Amino acid sequence: MANRVAQTYSGGSTSGTHVITFTAPTPGARLILLISSWSTLGSIPAGWTQDFSANGYNYVYVLSKIATGTETSVSLAMGDSRLHAVLHERDDCPRKLFNVANTTPTASMSAAATVPAGAAGRVFSVVNAPNGTAGSTTWNNGLAQHYTAAGTSSYSAFAHGAMPSSGAKSFTLSGLVAGTNQSVFAIVGYGTTDSQPPSAPGNLRATSVTGTQISVEWDAATDDTAVAGYGLYLNGEKVGADQSSLAYTFTGLTAGQTYTLGVDASDTSGNRSAQTQLTVMAEVDITPPTTPANLRLIEATLTSLQVAWDASTDNVGVAAYGIYLDGLRQGTDQAELEHTIIRLARGTSYTISVDAADAAGNRSPAASLTVSTLAGADPSAPLDLTASPGKEQITVGWRASDPGELPVARYEVLLDGRLVATTTALGLVLEDLDAGTTYEIAVRAVDTGSARGPAATVTVTVPTAEWVALASPVYRLGDWAGNALDATGVEWVVEEEDGWATGAEAITLARDSDTSDGGFSGPGKYGGRTIALSGVARAPSRMAMLAAQERLVQALYPHETGVLRVAEAHITRQANVRLANQMEITDTGGRTFEWGLILRAPDPRRYASRPVHVEVEFAPAQTSGSATVTLAGDYPGIPAKLRLIGPVANPVIRLDPLGLEIKAKPGTTLLDERYALTIDLATREVWAIVPPEVWPEPRLARSVLARFPARFALQPGPNTITLSGALVPGQETKGPRLVIEVADAWI
């Protein structure tokens, strides 16, 4: 315990309620509050005892209480600012031994008191002098002034000192200002007349030891008066308040840790015995709980399984249970004796396992149960599938599938067995197809449980091209085709080509760049591509020649962006281009002319004409899922377009083997399937899509990402993309989807 002046106080301009604040005392200490005031106190604060008071022209009070250790202030009610106080905290003042007071208008005053035999402790004094300053007062019997305060007609001084020897004592105060009004002072002694501590408690012993608690007992101490209680200590620190019992359990311990336990005795005078100590190691628990018994199925649905089990037992106590689905842990351990696993595939067999764990981390053998979700009916094949071919495209339409056990969520469209699109509509247009090629188109329904129904299929042939290849490769820009005979009979011959087949120019950029300019590892590796094409055109007539020249000009106007598609024997590749200079057209005869154009492709990649479409969903009963995107080509950094569809909270998209992550800021939530983020890795734009009643159109949303690495771009070969995140409350039966669209790319 601390022996200190906890606070001094002068009311200043305060009136009404005076609040004295102080740091929390040691539990069990006595708080002694000496007060000098111009007026009477309105009331005694709750929990405090008025040990003494006196009055002359003004007033003095002595209040005290035994501290609980939580006190940090005391409020005094007096309707005047002239209140002065001193608060003491003492561990040697268990009770009041004597008090005296006197009043006088003179410069000195005395009061007689009897100090009890064997007394030890402290004497406190306070004086209120209305006639003038009390700043020069002195006391006898070892009391020393330590604080003074002044107010009109109310001057205060405070003193304290050690308990003098026993017998009759005259306490004298000098140095007051004489006058007509009565000064008043009080002397109060606190302490004990019992200086003999109890004997130390005997035979301290451990009666129970576990990994987290130790129980002890001891024999009673003796005292010349009476033992009041026992104090408990853990590694030298007192634990709680004194108790009368001869047993105690220390809790919250760590297995394998050695502890020093102590107990002492106290008497009614506050004397404390020596400590009796014992060193004990908390038991290291190596015994696992028993295997959970009676693991059983409670309910099976199309997409969920609910199981329950009987409680395990343990030598210390079972802390929680772990749940596993086909060997994969489901969330964190839980205390409950049942669990529901959701977002499962219908009609599928699963092995559910449960083990028990104790506080020491010991785990029981697992109990296992093999059960199946209900089968139910899948959606039907889409009805009345139609496919209408057009110029390098096919328009596909169908009527809605009949739902099975669950509603239809979306439709998947496959081209020659390869997934190319998903949609919630009842049709779409497949573009950038090869003229004269026959395709098999399949459409299947996916329900809200991710079950896929049978596909409806149709075979359709895209119309042949309006041109005939004269040589390979064929260069196409809009409706113009080079190395081809067009529909009007004009032969377009490419005599020179530069910049397409030779690859992009390798450069070193002066600063870090993102994937939009070809950069893939900080400084970029390739700059933009310049493509020069030139040749001769031969028309069947003068009018056909003039029309052909106009068609060439209309293929790409200045400041427009077009797509240059180059069809080789084995592959068709393309690039987004703009005119670098004006087209050159020079007549060389009545029906022939030379032509030339220079194109600039800021993105140097030569892309495949059709993108790769891959989707990632959470694995059953998991909060993550992965898919592998395998890309052809040789360009070392390939940007993709990502569309993340809710519901999901705090999503993270990881790209391996690079180990890079796109990570949303904490708290980012896509509430349901109406909310999505579109991330363009080429332009590095991020767009948020929300329901139209929230916001009518997409909004820029780069700010929702906490991490968006510039090097996040796919590589040739296999790329593993993993989506992880948290389920959205209220949408736990649904998971998010990540749609990836990316094209093979070449240097």
C-alpha positions in Angstrom: 0.0 0.0 0.0 1.1 3.6 -0.6 1.5 6.2 2.2 1.0 9.5 0.4 -0.8 12.8 0.1 -3.2 11.7 -2.6 -4.5 15.3 -3.4 -4.7 18.9 -2.2 -7.6 21.1 -3.1 -8.6 24.7 -3.2 -12.1 25.6 -4.3 -11.1 28.8 -6.2 -14.2 30.0 -8.0 -16.1 26.7 -7.6 -19.3 26.7 -5.7 -22.1 24.2 -5.3 -20.3 20.9 -5.8 -16.6 20.5 -5.3 -15.0 17.5 -7.0 -11.6 16.3 -5.8 -10.0 13.8 -8.2 -7.1 11.5 -7.5 -5.4 8.4 -8.7 -7.0 5.1 -7.6 -5.7 4.0 -4.1 -4.5 0.6 -3.0 -7.5 -1.7 -1.9 -7.7 -1.8 1.9 -5.9 1.5 2.5 -7.6 4.2 4.6 -8.5 7.4 2.8 -8.5 10.4 5.3 -10.0 13.6 4.0 -9.4 16.9 6.0 -11.6 19.8 5.1 -11.6 23.5 6.0 -14.6 25.4 4.9 -16.3 28.8 5.2 -19.7 27.1 5.4 -21.2 23.8 6.4 -21.1 20.7 4.2 -24.4 19.9 2.6 -24.0 16.1 3.2 -21.4 13.4 3.8 -20.4 11.6 0.6 -21.7 8.1 0.2 -19.4 5.5 1.6 -17.5 8.0 3.8 -17.6 8.4 7.6 -17.5 11.7 9.4 -14.8 10.9 12.0 -14.8 14.4 13.5 -15.9 18.0 13.0 -15.7 21.3 14.8 -16.6 24.9 14.2 -15.6 28.4 15.3 -16.3 31.3 12.9 -15.9 28.7 10.2 -15.8 24.8 10.0 -13.4 21.9 9.9 -14.2 18.2 9.1 -12.3 14.9 9.1 -13.8 12.1 6.9 -12.4 8.7 6.2 -13.2 5.3 4.5 -11.4 2.0 3.7 -10.5 2.1 -0.1 -11.9 -0.5 -2.5 -9.3 0.5 -5.1 -11.8 1.9 -7.6 -12.2 5.4 -6.1 -10.9 8.2 -8.3 -12.9 11.2 -7.0 -15.0 12.5 -4.1 -17.7 15.2 -4.4 -18.4 17.7 -1.6 -21.6 19.8 -1.5 -21.1 23.4 -0.2 -22.6 26.6 -1.7 -19.4 28.6 -1.5 -16.0 28.6 -3.2 -14.0 28.8 0.1 -13.4 25.1 0.6 -9.9 23.7 1.1 -9.0 20.0 1.6 -6.2 17.5 1.8 -6.6 13.8 1.0 -4.2 11.2 2.6 -3.9 7.5 1.7 -2.4 5.4 4.6 -1.8 1.8 5.3 -0.8 2.4 9.0 -4.1 3.9 10.1 -6.6 1.1 10.5 -8.8 2.9 13.1 -9.2 6.3 14.8 -7.5 6.5 18.2 -8.4 10.0 19.4 -9.7 13.4 18.4 -9.7 16.9 20.0 -10.5 20.5 18.9 -10.4 24.1 20.2 -11.5 27.5 19.2 -9.9 30.9 20.0 -9.5 34.4 18.4 -5.9 34.6 19.6 -2.6 33.9 17.8 -2.1 30.4 19.3 -4.3 27.6 20.5 -4.0 24.3 22.3 -6.0 21.1 22.8 -5.2 18.2 25.2 -5.4 14.5 24.1 -4.4 11.2 25.5 -2.3 9.0 23.2 -3.2 5.3 24.1 -0.5 3.0 25.3 1.3 1.1 22.5 -0.2 3.4 19.9 1.4 3.6 16.5 0.2 5.5 13.5 -0.3 9.1 12.3 -1.7 12.4 13.7 -3.5 14.9 11.3 -4.5 18.5 11.9 -6.4 21.2 10.1 -7.1 24.8 11.1 -9.4 27.4 9.7 -8.4 31.0 10.6 -10.9 33.8 9.7 -8.7 36.8 10.9 -5.8 36.5 8.5 -3.3 34.2 6.8 -2.4 30.8 8.3 0.6 30.5 6.1 3.1 30.8 9.0 1.6 28.4 11.5 3.6 25.9 13.4 2.6 22.8 15.5 4.4 20.9 18.2 4.6 17.1 19.0 6.2 16.4 15.6 3.4 17.8 13.4 4.6 19.7 10.3 2.6 22.0 8.1 2.5 20.8 4.5 -0.3 22.8 2.7 -2.0 26.2 3.1 -4.8 27.9 1.2 -6.5 31.3 1.4 -10.0 32.6 1.0 -11.7 35.8 2.2 -12.2 35.3 6.0 -11.3 31.7 5.6 -7.6 30.8 5.7 -6.5 27.2 6.0 -3.4 25.2 7.0 -2.9 21.4 7.2 -0.3 19.4 9.1 0.5 15.8 9.9 3.2 13.7 11.7 4.1 10.5 13.4 2.2 9.3 16.4 3.9 10.7 19.5 4.6 8.6 22.6 1.7 7.5 24.7 0.3 9.6 27.5 -1.3 13.0 28.0 -0.3 15.4 25.2 -1.0 19.1 24.6 -1.1 19.9 20.9 -0.3 23.5 20.3 -0.7 25.6 17.2 1.1 29.0 16.9 1.4 31.8 14.3 -2.2 32.7 13.7 -3.5 36.2 13.2 -5.4 37.4 16.3 -8.7 39.1 15.7 -12.3 39.2 16.8 -13.5 36.0 15.1 -12.9 32.5 16.4 -10.3 30.2 14.7 -11.0 26.5 14.9 -8.6 23.6 14.7 -8.9 19.8 15.0 -6.4 17.1 15.9 -7.2 13.4 14.9 -5.0 10.4 15.5 -5.3 7.2 13.5 -3.4 4.0 14.0 -3.3 0.9 16.1 -2.4 -0.1 19.7 -1.6 -3.6 18.5 1.9 -3.9 17.0 2.1 -7.6 17.2 1.4 -9.3 13.7 -0.2 -12.7 13.5 1.9 -15.9 13.0 2.5 -17.0 9.5 -0.1 -19.5 8.1 1.3 -23.0 8.4 1.4 -26.0 6.1 0.7 -24.3 2.8 0.0 -27.2 0.4 -1.4 -27.8 -3.1 -4.6 -30.0 -3.1 -5.3 -29.9 -6.9 -3.1 -29.0 -9.9 -4.2 -28.8 -13.6 -2.9 -27.0 -16.6 -5.0 -23.9 -15.8 -5.5 -23.8 -12.1 -4.0 -24.7 -8.7 -6.0 -25.2 -5.5 -4.2 -24.7 -2.1 -5.0 -25.0 1.6 -3.2 -23.9 4.8 -3.5 -24.1 8.5 -4.9 -21.2 10.5 -2.6 -18.5 11.9 -2.7 -17.2 15.5 -2.7 -13.6 16.9 -2.6 -11.9 20.3 -6.0 -10.3 19.5 -7.7 -12.0 16.5 -6.9 -13.0 13.0 -9.0 -10.9 10.6 -8.2 -12.6 7.2 -5.7 -14.1 4.8 -4.1 -12.5 1.8 -3.2 -14.5 -1.3 -0.3 -13.8 -3.6 0.7 -15.1 -7.1 4.3 -14.5 -8.0 4.5 -11.8 -5.4 1.4 -9.9 -6.5 -1.7 -9.8 -4.2 -4.7 -11.5 -5.6 -8.0 -9.8 -4.6 -9.0 -8.8 -1.1 -8.3 -10.7 2.1 -10.5 -13.7 2.8 -11.5 -15.7 5.9 -11.4 -19.1 4.3 -8.4 -21.5 4.6 -8.5 -22.5 0.9 -8.1 -20.8 -2.4 -7.9 -21.7 -6.2 -5.6 -19.8 -8.5 -7.1 -19.7 -12.0 -6.1 -18.6 -15.5 -2.7 -20.3 -15.3 -0.6 -21.6 -18.2 0.3 -25.2 -18.4 4.0 -25.9 -17.9 4.6 -22.5 -16.1 6.1 -22.5 -12.6 4.3 -20.2 -10.1 5.2 -19.0 -6.6 2.1 -19.0 -4.4 1.9 -17.2 -1.1 -0.4 -16.6 1.9 -0.2 -14.2 4.9 -2.5 -13.4 7.8 -3.7 -10.0 9.0 -5.3 -8.9 12.3 -7.9 -6.3 13.1 -5.1 -3.6 13.6 -3.8 -4.1 10.1 -0.7 -6.0 11.1 0.4 -8.6 8.6 2.3 -11.7 9.1 5.3 -13.0 7.1 4.3 -14.8 3.9 4.3 -18.6 3.6 5.2 -19.6 0.1 4.9 -22.6 -2.2 6.4 -23.2 -5.7 4.2 -25.3 -8.0 4.2 -26.0 -11.8 0.9 -26.0 -13.6 0.3 -29.4 -14.9 1.1 -30.1 -18.6 -2.0 -31.7 -20.0 -1.2 -34.3 -22.6 -4.5 -36.3 -22.3 -6.9 -35.7 -25.2 -10.6 -35.7 -24.8 -12.7 -38.7 -25.8 -14.0 -39.1 -29.3 -17.4 -37.4 -29.7 -20.0 -40.2 -29.5 -23.2 -40.8 -31.5 -22.4 -38.6 -34.5 -25.7 -38.5 -36.4 -27.5 -36.9 -39.3 -30.3 -34.5 -38.2 -31.4 -33.2 -41.6 -30.3 -33.4 -45.2 -31.5 -30.9 -47.9 -30.5 -30.4 -51.5 -27.5 -28.2 -50.5 -27.0 -28.7 -46.7 -26.3 -31.3 -44.1 -27.0 -30.9 -40.4 -25.3 -33.2 -37.9 -25.2 -33.6 -34.1 -23.1 -35.5 -31.5 -22.9 -36.3 -27.8 -20.4 -34.4 -25.6 -16.9 -35.7 -25.1 -15.2 -35.9 -21.7 -11.7 -34.8 -20.7 -9.5 -34.9 -17.6 -9.5 -31.1 -17.4 -12.4 -30.0 -19.6 -13.5 -30.0 -23.3 -12.9 -26.6 -24.9 -14.5 -27.0 -28.3 -15.2 -29.3 -31.3 -13.8 -29.2 -34.8 -15.9 -30.1 -37.9 -14.4 -31.4 -41.2 -16.0 -32.1 -44.6 -14.1 -34.7 -46.6 -11.1 -33.9 -44.5 -11.3 -30.1 -44.9 -11.7 -28.1 -41.7 -15.0 -26.1 -41.5 -14.3 -22.7 -39.9 -13.1 -22.5 -36.3 -13.7 -24.8 -33.4 -17.2 -24.4 -31.8 -18.7 -25.2 -28.4 -22.1 -26.3 -29.7 -23.0 -30.0 -30.2 -24.4 -29.6 -33.7 -23.4 -28.0 -37.0 -24.9 -27.3 -40.4 -22.7 -27.4 -43.5 -24.2 -25.3 -46.4 -23.5 -24.7 -50.1 -23.1 -28.4 -50.9 -23.7 -30.1 -54.3 -27.0 -31.9 -54.5 -27.2 -35.7 -54.6 -23.5 -35.9 -53.4 -22.0 -38.1 -50.7 -19.8 -36.4 -48.1 -17.8 -37.7 -45.1 -18.4 -35.4 -42.1 -15.9 -35.8 -39.1 -16.0 -34.2 -35.7 -13.2 -34.2 -33.1 -12.9 -32.6 -29.6 -10.2 -30.3 -28.3 -9.2 -29.2 -24.8 -7.6 -26.0 -23.6 -4.1 -27.5 -23.9 -4.6 -28.1 -27.6 -5.0 -31.9 -27.3 -7.4 -33.3 -29.9 -9.4 -36.5 -29.8 -9.6 -39.0 -32.6 -12.4 -38.0 -35.0 -15.8 -39.5 -35.3 -16.9 -39.8 -38.9 -20.2 -40.2 -40.8 -20.8 -40.6 -44.5 -24.1 -38.9 -45.6 -25.6 -37.5 -48.8 -27.5 -34.4 -49.8 -30.9 -34.9 -51.4 -30.8 -35.5 -55.1 -33.7 -33.5 -56.4 -34.3 -32.5 -60.0 -31.9 -30.4 -62.1 -33.1 -27.7 -64.4 -34.3 -28.9 -67.8 -32.5 -28.1 -71.0 -33.3 -24.6 -72.4 -36.3 -24.8 -74.6 -36.4 -24.0 -78.4 -32.8 -23.2 -78.8 -32.2 -21.2 -82.0 -29.0 -20.0 -83.7 -29.0 -17.4 -86.5 -25.7 -17.0 -88.4 -24.5 -13.6 -89.5 -21.4 -11.9 -90.7 -18.7 -13.6 -88.5 -21.3 -13.9 -85.7 -24.2 -16.1 -84.4 -27.2 -14.8 -82.6 -28.4 -17.4 -80.1 -31.8 -17.4 -78.3 -33.8 -19.8 -76.2 -36.8 -20.1 -73.9 -36.4 -20.5 -70.2 -35.6 -23.9 -68.7 -38.0 -25.5 -66.4 -36.6 -25.2 -62.9 -35.9 -28.3 -60.9 -35.9 -28.2 -57.1 -34.2 -24.8 -57.1 -34.7 -21.6 -59.3 -32.5 -21.1 -62.3 -29.7 -18.6 -61.6 -28.1 -18.2 -65.0 -27.2 -19.9 -68.3 -23.9 -21.1 -69.6 -23.1 -20.9 -73.3 -20.5 -23.3 -74.8 -18.9 -23.1 -78.2 -17.5 -26.4 -79.5 -17.6 -27.7 -75.9 -15.7 -24.7 -74.4 -17.4 -22.3 -72.0 -17.5 -18.8 -73.6 -20.2 -16.9 -71.8 -22.7 -16.8 -68.9 -25.9 -14.7 -68.9 -29.1 -14.3 -67.0 -30.8 -13.3 -70.3 -32.4 -15.7 -72.8 -30.0 -15.0 -75.6 -26.7 -13.4 -76.7 -24.5 -12.8 -79.7 -21.3 -14.7 -80.3 -18.9 -12.5 -82.2 -15.5 -12.7 -83.9 -16.2 -16.1 -85.4 -14.4 -17.5 -88.4 -16.3 -17.2 -91.7 -17.4 -20.4 -93.3 -16.8 -22.4 -90.1 -19.3 -24.8 -88.6 -19.8 -24.5 -84.8 -21.7 -26.6 -82.2 -23.4 -24.3 -79.7 -24.7 -25.6 -76.4 -26.7 -23.8 -73.7 -27.4 -25.2 -70.2 -29.1 -23.8 -67.1 -27.4 -23.4 -63.7 -29.6 -23.2 -60.6 -29.0 -21.4 -57.3 -27.4 -24.5 -55.9 -24.8 -24.6 -58.8 -26.4 -27.7 -60.3 -26.2 -27.8 -64.1 -29.0 -29.2 -66.2 -28.6 -31.0 -69.6 -27.5 -28.8 -72.5 -29.5 -28.0 -75.5 -27.3 -28.0 -78.6 -27.5 -26.7 -82.2 -25.0 -26.8 -85.1 -24.7 -23.8 -87.3 -22.4 -22.6 -90.0 -21.2 -19.0 -90.3 -21.6 -17.6 -93.8 -18.5 -17.7 -96.0 -16.4 -14.5 -96.2 -17.2 -11.8 -98.8 -13.6 -12.2 -99.9 -11.4 -15.0 -101.2 -7.8 -15.4 -99.9 -5.1 -14.9 -102.6 -2.2 -15.5 -100.2 -1.4 -16.0 -96.6 -1.8 -14.2 -94.3 -4.9 -12.2 -95.0 -4.9 -8.7 -93.4 -8.3 -7.3 -92.4 -9.2 -3.8 -91.2 -12.9 -3.2 -91.0 -14.4 -4.4 -94.3 -11.1 -4.2 -96.1 -9.0 -7.3 -96.7 -5.4 -7.5 -98.0 -4.1 -10.5 -99.9 -7.6 -11.1 -100.9 -10.1 -10.8 -103.8 -13.0 -8.8 -102.5 -16.7 -9.1 -103.4 -16.4 -6.4 -106.1 -13.6 -8.2 -107.9 -10.7 -6.1 -106.7 -7.5 -7.9 -106.0 -5.6 -6.5 -102.9 -2.0 -7.7 -102.9 0.2 -7.0 -99.9 3.7 -6.7 -101.3 5.5 -5.4 -98.1 4.7 -5.9 -94.4 6.8 -4.7 -91.5 6.1 -4.7 -87.7 3.6 -7.5 -87.5 5.5 -10.7 -88.0 8.8 -9.2 -86.7 7.6 -8.6 -83.1 7.4 -5.5 -80.9 10.5 -3.4 -80.2 12.2 -4.1 -76.9 12.6 -1.0 -74.7 13.4 0.0 -71.2 10.9 2.4 -69.7 12.1 5.2 -67.5 9.6 4.5 -64.7 7.5 1.7 -63.4 4.5 0.9 -65.6 1.4 -1.2 -65.5 0.3 -3.8 -68.0 -1.4 -1.4 -70.4 1.8 -0.4 -72.2 3.4 -3.9 -72.2 5.2 -3.5 -68.8 5.1 -6.6 -66.7 7.9 -6.4 -64.2 8.3 -2.8 -63.1 10.2 -1.2 -66.1 8.4 -2.3 -69.3 9.9 -4.7 -71.7 8.1 -3.9 -74.9 6.9 -0.6 -76.4 4.1 -0.1 -78.8 4.0 -1.8 -82.2 4.2 0.0 -85.6 2.8 -1.9 -88.5 3.4 -0.9 -92.1 1.5 -2.5 -95.0 1.8 -1.6 -98.6 0.9 -3.2 -102.0 -1.0 -2.9 -105.2 -4.7 -3.2 -106.0 -6.2 -4.3 -109.3 -9.8 -3.5 -110.2 -12.0 -4.9 -113.0 -13.0 -1.3 -114.0 -12.2 2.3 -113.4 -15.4 2.8 -111.4 -14.5 -0.3 -109.3 -11.0 1.1 -108.7 -12.4 4.4 -107.4 -14.9 2.6 -105.2 -12.1 0.4 -103.8 -10.0 3.5 -102.9 -12.9 4.9 -101.0 -13.5 1.6 -99.1 -9.8 1.7 -98.1 -10.2 5.2 -96.7 -13.3 4.3 -94.8 -11.7 1.2 -93.2 -10.1 3.4 -90.6 -10.5 7.2 -90.2 -7.9 9.3 -88.4 -8.2 9.3 -84.6 -10.4 6.2 -84.7 -9.4 2.9 -83.2 -9.9 -0.2 -85.2 -9.0 -3.9 -85.1 -6.3 -5.3 -87.4 -7.0 -9.1 -87.8 -4.3 -11.2 -89.4 -5.5 -14.7 -90.5 -2.7 -17.2 -91.0 -3.1 -20.8 -92.0 -3.2 -22.0 -88.4 -4.3 -19.0 -86.3 -6.0 -15.7 -86.5 -4.6 -12.9 -84.3 -5.4 -9.3 -83.8 -4.4 -5.9 -82.4 -6.1 -2.6 -81.7 -4.6 0.0 -84.0 -4.8 3.7 -85.1 -3.5 5.4 -88.2 0.0 6.7 -87.6 0.0 8.7 -90.9 -2.4 9.4 -93.7 -3.1 6.5 -96.1 -1.1 6.6 -99.3 -3.0 5.9 -102.6 -1.2 6.4 -105.9 -2.8 5.6 -109.3 -0.6 3.5 -111.5 -3.0 2.9 -114.3 -6.6 3.1 -115.3 -7.6 0.2 -113.1 -4.6 -0.2 -110.7 -3.1 1.8 -107.8 -0.5 1.4 -105.2 -1.6 1.8 -101.6 0.1 2.0 -98.2 -0.9 2.5 -94.6 1.1 2.8 -91.3 -0.7 1.6 -88.1 0.2 2.2 -84.5 -0.7 -0.4 -81.8 0.0 1.1 -78.3 -0.5 -2.4 -76.8 2.2 -4.5 -78.6 0.5 -7.8 -77.9 -0.9 -9.9 -80.8 -4.0 -11.4 -79.3 -6.0 -14.4 -80.3 -9.3 -13.4 -81.9 -11.4 -15.2 -79.3 -10.8 -14.8 -75.6 -10.6 -17.5 -73.0 -13.6 -17.5 -70.6 -13.1 -19.1 -67.1 -15.2 -18.8 -63.9 -14.2 -19.3 -60.3 -16.7 -20.2 -57.6 -16.2 -21.1 -53.9 -15.7 -24.8 -53.4 -18.5 -26.6 -51.6 -18.8 -25.5 -47.9 -15.5 -23.4 -48.3 -14.8 -19.7 -48.5 -12.3 -20.0 -51.4 -12.1 -21.5 -54.8 -9.6 -21.8 -57.6 -9.4 -22.3 -61.4 -6.5 -22.7 -63.8 -6.3 -20.5 -66.9 -3.9 -22.0 -69.5 -2.7 -19.5 -72.1 -0.9 -20.0 -75.3 1.5 -17.5 -76.8 4.8 -16.1 -75.6 4.1 -12.6 -74.3 5.2 -12.4 -70.6 2.4 -10.3 -69.2 -1.2 -10.7 -70.4 -3.9 -8.4 -69.0 -7.4 -9.8 -68.3 -10.8 -8.5 -67.5 -12.1 -9.7 -64.2 -15.8 -9.5 -63.0 -16.4 -10.3 -59.4 -20.1 -11.0 -58.6 -21.4 -11.0 -55.1 -22.3 -12.0 -52.4 -18.9 -11.7 -50.8 -17.2 -9.7 -48.1 -13.5 -8.6 -48.0 -12.6 -10.4 -51.3 -9.1 -11.3 -52.3 -8.0 -12.4 -55.8 -4.7 -14.3 -55.9 -2.6 -15.1 -58.9 -0.1 -18.0 -58.8 2.7 -18.7 -59.5 3.4 -15.0 -59.1 1.8 -14.9 -55.7 0.3 -11.5 -56.3 -3.0 -10.4 -54.8 -5.8 -7.9 -55.5 -7.2 -7.2 -52.1 -10.3 -5.1 -51.2 -10.2 -2.7 -48.3 -11.6 -4.1 -45.0 -15.3 -3.8 -44.8 -15.9 -4.0 -48.6 -19.0 -6.1 -49.2 -20.9 -7.1 -52.4 -24.2 -7.7 -50.8 -25.7 -10.1 -53.4 -25.6 -11.1 -57.1 -26.8 -7.6 -58.1 -23.5 -6.1 -56.9 -20.2 -6.6 -58.8 -16.8 -5.2 -59.4 -15.2 -5.1 -62.9 -11.4 -4.9 -62.9 -9.7 -4.2 -66.2 -6.0 -5.2 -65.9 -5.1 -3.4 -69.1 -6.5 0.1 -68.3 -6.4 -0.6 -64.5 -9.9 0.8 -64.2 -12.2 -0.6 -61.5 -16.0 -0.2 -61.9 -18.7 -0.9 -59.3 -22.1 -2.2 -60.5 -24.9 -1.8 -58.1 -28.7 -2.1 -58.4 -30.2 0.8 -60.4 -32.2 2.0 -57.5 -28.9 2.5 -55.6 -27.1 4.1 -58.5 -28.3 4.0 -62.2 -24.9 3.3 -63.9 -21.5 1.9 -63.1 -19.2 4.0 -61.0 -15.4 4.2 -60.8 -14.4 2.2 -57.7 -10.6 2.0 -57.6 -10.7 3.3 -54.0 -12.3 0.1 -52.7 -9.0 -1.8 -53.4 -6.3 -1.8 -50.7 -3.9 -3.6 -53.0 -3.7 -3.7 -56.8 -0.2 -4.7 -58.0 1.0 -3.3 -61.3 2.5 -6.7 -62.1 -0.8 -8.5 -61.7 -1.0 -10.0 -65.2 -1.4 -13.5 -66.5 1.6 -15.5 -67.9 1.9 -18.0 -70.8 1.1 -21.5 -69.6 -1.0 -22.4 -66.5 -2.2 -19.6 -64.2 -4.0 -20.5 -61.0 -6.4 -17.8 -59.8 -7.9 -18.2 -56.3 -10.9 -16.2 -55.0 -11.3 -16.0 -51.2 -13.4 -13.9 -48.9 -16.1 -14.1 -46.2 -19.7 -15.0 -46.6 -22.2 -12.2 -46.3 -24.6 -12.4 -43.4 -28.0 -13.4 -44.6 -26.6 -14.8 -47.8 -24.6 -17.7 -46.4 -26.2 -20.2 -48.8 -24.8 -18.4 -51.8 -21.2 -17.8 -52.9 -19.6 -15.3 -55.3 -18.3 -15.9 -58.8 -15.2 -14.5 -60.5 -15.5 -14.3 -64.3 -12.2 -14.1 -66.1 -11.8 -13.1 -69.8 -8.4 -13.1 -71.3 -6.8 -13.9 -74.7 -3.7 -15.7 -75.7 -1.0 -13.2 -76.6 2.2 -13.2 -78.6 5.2 -10.8 -78.9 
